[in-house]
Amino acid sequence: MHRTDDRPPTARAARRMPRAAGFWLVGGTLLAFMAASSTPSPLYVVYQQRWDFSAATLTAVFAVYVLALLIALLTVGGLSDHLGRRPVLAAALLVEAAAMVVFMEADGVGLLLLARILQGLATGAAAGAISAAVVDLQPFPGSRLGALTNSVAPTVGLAVGALGAGLLVQYAPAPTTLPFALLAAVFVLLTVAVAFLPETVSRRKGALASLRPRASVPPRARRAFLTAVPCLVATWAMGGLYLSLGGSVTAGVLHVTNHLVGGLVITTLTGAGAVASIVVRDMEPRRVMTAGSAALAVGTALALAAIAGASAPLFFIGTAVAGGGFGAAFLGAFRSLAQLAEPAERAELFASIYVVSYLAFSVPAVLAGLAVPSAGLRTTATAYGVLVLVLALLAVVAGAVRRRPRPGTPHAAEAAHAPEAVPGPEAVRTP
C-alpha cells in the first residue's frame, strides 16, 4: 500500500484509539445515523401544518430518502473495501452534518427534499463501512457482538430518534431547528473521533469498478427468495406506513395531537422490533420468519381495529405486536436466505434483498400519500393495513409449506451450520 504519511507506523498507531473503543464508536455512529433518519417523522405533521402541503408531498419527502439510500448502498456501499473505512465514514458523516444544517434552514418543501436526499446518500454510503468496521473491530475473534450490534443498533436508533424528536417538538423551543442542531453537533464530533479510529483495510485498486451496482440471486436460493418476498414486502411496507404517515394517523384518525405520542408510535414499532431480534436471534430462521409474519398479521389486525374504533391504546398494542413481528420476520427471512449463498455470492444476494425491501418501504407509502386527498386518511390507512395483513398471511402460508432441506441434499449441512448473518441495510456490502 502506498503510504502518504512519512512517520513510522508506531507513531501513527499511537494516535489511534484501542480496537474495543473503536468498536463502540462505530456502533454508536450507526445508532446516530439511524436516529437521524427517524427524527423528521414526528415533524412531518408540523411541516404540513406550516407549509400546507399534501399527504402525497409528505410521503415523497419520505421516499426520496429511501431511494437515495438505496442508490448509495448499491454503488458506494463497498467503497471502503478499497479506500479504507475511515475516509469513507468521515466523508459520510460530513455529508450527514450538512443535511442536518439544510434541515435547520428549511423554509419549504424544496430544502426539505434536498435535506432528505443528502441524508439518504450519507446513510447509504456509511452503511457498508460501518457494518464492515463493526465486524473488523470486534473485541475478540469469533465474537457474535458485531452481528448483534449490526442488527439491534438500527432499530434502537430509529426508536431513539423518533422519541427524542417527539419530546423536543412537544416540549422544547424551535422544534424544527433544535433536533437538527443537536444532531449536527453529534455528527461533527463523530467526524473528529473517526480520525482516531484504527484502520482495518489497506488501500487497494478497484475503487471505480466497485461503484457498479450489483444485485443477483444464486440459483439455489431463488425458490427461497420468492417464498420470502411476501414477508419482505409486508414488513417493510408496514415500516414505511409508520415512518411516513404514522404521525398523521395519530393526529388525524386517533385525534391525539401530542407530538410526543406521535414519536412514541414509531418508537413502539421499532423498539419492539429490536427486542424481538434479540430474543429470536439463535432460533431456526425459517420458523422465525413464519412466526414473525404471523405476529405481524395479528398486530396489523389489531391496528386496523384501533383505526376503525379510533382507539389509541389498542393502536399502541397492535403496533407493539406488529413491531415484534417486523423484527422477527425480517431477521428470519434474511438469515434463511443468507445461509443459502456462498460467501462470494452474499453481497449481491443482500443487494437483491434490499432492492425489494426498500422499494416496499417507499413505493406503497407514496401511493398512499397520493390516495389520501381523494380517499381520506382513515380509508387509505385501512386499505394499506389490509394489504400488509394479506401479505403477512401469505408469508405465513409460504413459510409453513416450504420444506426443509433434506439431510444429504446440497447445502443442507451448510444451512444447519451457517454463520449468523448481519440483518441490516448495512449488510449489503459486508465483506
N, C-alpha and C positions, 0 to 999 in steps of 0.2 A: 504494500500500500504506500502510495506517495505521501510523505509527511510534509505538512506545511508549517509545523511547529518545530523549531530547532532545539528546544530544550530537551534534555534527556527524558526518557519515558518515566523515570521515577519522580521527576519534578512535576510532570503533568499529572501523574497518578495521585500525588499528594493533594492536588486541588480537587479531587473527586470525592464525593460522599461514599460511605460504605454501601455495599450492594444491598443490604437489608433496608437501609434508609431510602435507597433509590427505588426499591420495590414499592414501598409505601407511598413515595412521592408519585410514582406513575399511577398507582391505584387511585390515589386522591385526585390526580389530574383527570382520569377517566370519569370519576364521580362528578367533578366540576363541569366537564363538558356536558354530561347528561343533565345535570341540574340546570344549566343554562338553556338547554333545549326545551325544557318544560316550563321555564319561567314565564314566557309570554302567554301561556294558555289561560291562566286566570285573568290576564289583562285584556284578552280579546273582547270581552263584553265592554270594558272601559273604552277601548279604541272604537268599537262600533257605536257606542253612545256619543262619543266626541265628534267623530267624523262622519257618522250617519251612512256607513256603507252596508251593503247587503251581506247575507249569510254566504252567498257564493264568493264574494270577495274575501270574507273571513277564511273560508276553507282554502282559497287559493293561496293566501298568505301562509297557511299551514303547509300546503302541499309543495310549494316551491322549496321549502327547507328540506323536505324528504327527498325530492328529486335531485337537488343539488348534492345532498349527502350521498345518494346512490351513485351519481356520476363520479364523485370523488373516490368513493370506495372502489369502483371498478377501474379507475385509471391510476390514481396516485396512491392507492392503498398499499401497494408493495414497494413504493419508492424507498422506504427506509432500509430495505434489504440491500440497496446499492449505495445510498448516500450516508447511511447511519441513522440511528434512532434520534439522536439529539437534534441535528439540524432540521429534520422534518417536523419533529414535535415542537421545536421552538418557533418555526415559521407558522405552524397551525395555531399555536397559542397567540401569536401576534395578530393573525387574521381574526381570531375569535374576539380578542380585545377590541379590535377595530369594529367588529359587528356590534359589540355592546355600546360603543360610542355612537354608532348610527342609530341604534335603538333610542338612546338618550336624546338625540337630536330630531327624532322622527316627528314630523308635524302633518303627516298624511300617509296615504297608503303606499305611495311610491318609495319612500325611505323605509317603510316597514318591510316591503318586499325585498329591498336591497339588503337590509339587515339580515333577513332570514336566509337569503341566498348565500351571503358571506358566511353566516353561521353554519349552514349545511356543508359548504365546501370545507370549512375549517374542521368540522367534526369528522367528516368522512376522511380527510387527509390524515388526521391524527389517529384515527381508529386502528389502522394497520400497525403503525409504530407503537401505539400503546399496548395492543394485545401481544405483540412480539416481545416488547420490553418487559412486560409483566412476567411472561414465561422465562425470558432470559435471566431475569434478576431474582428468581425465586430463592428464598432463604437457603434451601438445601436441595440437592439434586433429587429428582423424582417426586418432589412435593406436588400436592394437588391444590396448593393455595393459589397458584396462578390461574388455574381453570375456575376455581370458586370465585376469585376476585373478578375475573372477566365476566362471569355470569351474574353476579349479585350487584356489583357496583353500578351498572347501567340502570337497573330498576330502582335501586336505592337513590341514585342521583335524580332520576325522574320524580320520585316521591318527594325528596328534599326540595327540589326546585319549585315544584307546584305548591307545596305547603309554605315555603318561605315567601314566595311571591304573594300568595293569598294573605298571609299575615301582614306584609308590608303594604299591600294595596288597601287593606281594610283599616289598618291602624297607624300607618306611618305617613308622613307628608310626601308629596311629589311621587305618587305611585307609579308613574310611567318613567321615572328617572332614577330614583334611588336603587331599585333592584339591579339595574344595569350598571350603575356607577360602582356598586359593591362588587359585582362580577368582573367588571373591567379591571378593578384593582387586583382581584384574585388572579386573573389571567396574566397580568403584568408581573406579579410576584412569582407565579409559576414559571414564567419565561426565564426570569433570573435564576431560579432554582435549577431549572433543567440544564443550565450551563455547567453545573457541577455533577450532573448525572453520569455514572460510569457508562462508557460506550461499549456495546457488546458486539458491534458489527464493524468489520473493516470495509473501507470504501472499495467498491469493485465496479467493473464495467457493466453496461446493460441497462442503465437508468432510463434511457429513452425507449428502449424496447419494452420495458416493464409498464409503460403507460398504455399499451394496447389492451383494451378491455377483453377479459376472458370470462366465459361462462359456459359450462357444459355439464352434462350428467353422464357418468360412466354407464355403459350398457347394463351392467349387473345391478345398478341402483335405480334404473328407470321405472320399474314397476313400483318399487317402494316410494319413489319420488311422486308418482301420480297418486298413490294412496295418501301421501302426506299433504298434497296440495289443499284439500278442503280444510285441514287443520291449520295450515299456514295462513290461508286466506281468512278464515274465521277469527283467529287470534289477532292478527294484525289489523284487520278491519275494525274489530272492537276497539283496539288501541287508538286507531285513527278517529273513531267517533268521539271518544272521551277527550282526546287531546285537542280536537278541533272544535267540537260543539258541546263538550261537557259543561262548560260554564253557561252557555246559552240555555241548555236544557234545565240546569239547576235554577236559573233565574226565571226563564220564560214558561216552563212547564210545571216545575215544582214550587215556584213562587218563593224561592229562597234568594234574597238579594245580597246576603252577606258574602263578600268576596272570599273570605276565609273558607267558607263552606264549599265554594266552587273549587278552590285549591285542594280541599280535603277529598273531593270526589276523585281527582286524579291520583292523589296520594294513596287513597284506599285501593284503587285498581293496581297501581304499580307496586305498592308496598306488599300487598297480598301475593303478587307475582314473585317478588323477591323471596318471601318466606317459603312459598311453595317450591321454588327452585332449590332452596337449601334442603328442604325436607325430603324431596324425591331424588336427589342427585345420584344416589347409589342404587336406585331401583332399575329394573329392566326397562329399557327405553320404550319399546312398543306398548307395553302395558301403561306406562306413564302417559304416553301420547293419548291413548284411548280414554283413560280415566280423567285426564286433564280436559279433553274435549267434552266429556260428559259433564264435568263441573262447570265448564264454560256455558254449556247449553242450559243447565239449571240456573246459573247465575243470570244469564240473559233473560230467561223466562221470568225470574223474579223482578228484574229491572223493568221489563215490559209491563208487568202487573203494577209496578210502582208508578210508571208513567201514566197508565190508564187511570189509576186512582189518585194521582198527584200526591203520593206518599213518599216524603223524603227519607224517613227511617228505612222503609222497605227498599228504596232505591240504593241506599248505602249497603244494606245486607246483600242485595243482588250484586252490587259492584264488587264487594269483597269476595263473594263466591266466584264470580266471573274472573276476577283478577287472579285468584288461586289457580283456576283452570287455565288462564292465559299463560302463566309462568310454567306450569307443569306440562301443558300440551306442547308448547313450543320447544321446551327443553327435550321432551321425549322425541318429538319429530326430528329435531336437529341431530341428536345423538344416534337415533336409529338410522339416519341417512349417512352420517359421518363414518360409522363403522363398516359401511359397505364400500368405501373408497380406499384405494391405496394412498399412501402419504403424498405421492406426487400428483394425485388427482383431487385432493381435498380442496385446494384453494379455488379451483374452477367450480367444483360442486357447491361450495359455500357461496360463491358468487351467484349461482343459479338460485339457491335458496333465498338469497336476499333480494334478487330481482323480483321474484314472486312476492316476497313478504312486503317489501317497500311499495310495490305497486298496489298491493292490497291495503297498505297503510294510508295511501294518499288518494288513489282514484275514487273509491267509494265515498270518501269524505267530500271530495269536490262535487261529485254528483249529488250528494245530499245537500250541499250548500246551494246548488242550482235549483233543487226541488223545493226548498223552504219557502220562497216567495209565493209560489202557487199552491203548494200542498199544506203549508203551515209547519211549524217546528214540531208539534206533537205527532202529527201524522208521519212526517219524514223520519223522526227518531224511531217511531214504532216500526215502520217499514224496514229501516236499517237494522233494527234489532231482530226482526223476524228473519231477515237474510242471514245474519250471524247465527241465529238459532238453527236454521236449516243446515247451514254449512257445518256447524258443530256436530249435529246429529249424523250427518253424512260421514264425518270423520270418525265418529264412534262406530258406525257400521263398518266402515272400511277397515278400521283397526281391528275390529272383532273377527272379521272374516279372513284377514290376511294370515296366511300360515307362517309358522316359524320355520327357519331353515332347518332341514332335517340333518341329523348328525351324519357326517361324512360327505355332505354336499359342499361345493366350493364356498369358502368364506363363512361356513358355519362356525368353525373354530375361531376364526378372526372376529366374528360378531360376538362370540361369547367372551373374548378376552380383549376386546378393543379398548384403547385408552379413552379416557373421558374427553369428550370434545369440548371446545370452548364455545358456549352458546351465546354469542352476542354479535352485533354487527361488526365489531372489530375483528371477528374471526375470518372474515372474507379473505384476507391475505396473510393469515397466520402461517409462518414457515413450517 
